[in-house]
Every structure is written in C-alpha cells, then in structure tokens.
C-alpha cells in the first residue's frame, strides 16, 4: 500500500487517517486559519483509503490545536500539506518517547513508528465505495 496521509480526524485516542497522494489534496477552507475552526475534512475525490487507528488509552494523542494560545492555532490546513506542522503526535507516558506524524507519511511507516515507542494500537481499514464513501 503506497497511499500517504492526506488528512486526519482525531477523537480522543482514535485517529482516522485519510490516505491518498499528498500534495494536491484540498478541502473546504483549507486556506483559512485557524484550521481547527474553519477547515473541513479532505474532499472525497482525493481519498483512496481510510484507516482507523485506536491507540492505547494511556498514551497521549495531540494535534497542533491542542497547544494553541487563546484557543486558536496559527495554522491553515494547507500548512500540513507542505509539512510546516505535524498532523498529530503520540506520546508514551512511561518512557516519554514520542512521535510526530506528518502528511505524506505512509501507513506502514506510521505503524513502524508507533511500534518504536511501544504504543499499543489496533488498525481497522473499512471498505470504501467508489467516490470515497464508507461502505458500512
């Protein structure tokens, strides 16, 4: 699988990865900041695959908005495409190891990096209909 991270959504320690070709993907208001109050998820036409990762409850999963001053980050979603900022971090509370995951990384590489910090996780890859819709 050669798909790259092109967008993500985070709910607690669950991360939905949208995979495709990084570089030209787009979504509504991706050029507005702060991204966390403006940007919608990537348009379906760019999504080739979705992977849901559930990360061990004791680990911290954060995105740049979690560290924003006054509840507003200084980033646009297009900054993620260019690698100016990470998509999310995973922090191991026991040994303080952490990783930063960026748009453009492949799922296999993300999994290898999770293993490196001994993050317990599971990966679920749902089947998509043509056009990127979930087939549930």
Steps between C-alpha positions, in 0.01 A plus 500: 500500500656827387234744613620795702334687785300786346274589792394372841233538764567440869252406772680422823743219421324404176655635183336473159763519227395606152746352253579594141770703323629791707560834333189607311219392732259765616197560718262784580680796663843334496655841438340659809637513851459377757447162335322353804211746468484529121629203304275211406640155426667423169269471199397140422652511151851495652437207738620157386479325836406565861670345803377537857766460768408447863796588723552373855291698750805594711676673209441863408383588151517871419467726200646851461172664609539336842793733568347816353497824693153652556335197335626597154800345328696695242476228234300439185426147381714570192798542739465128577532411130829690481637333816522827694327333795426146613152346468508342847733374772495181704670512840597200713449604865735239648823567313410841360561381145292678241448520127369771270300380200494717185290511186678296233596212731388151396288283729776236523747764619254637755450149641878443519539827689219407742684174568820692570342680797322180611154640433228239526260548210260333261434593138165465325476562125135531387399436140423811294245534224608668178527871581642453848179430693515246782330170426358417842 
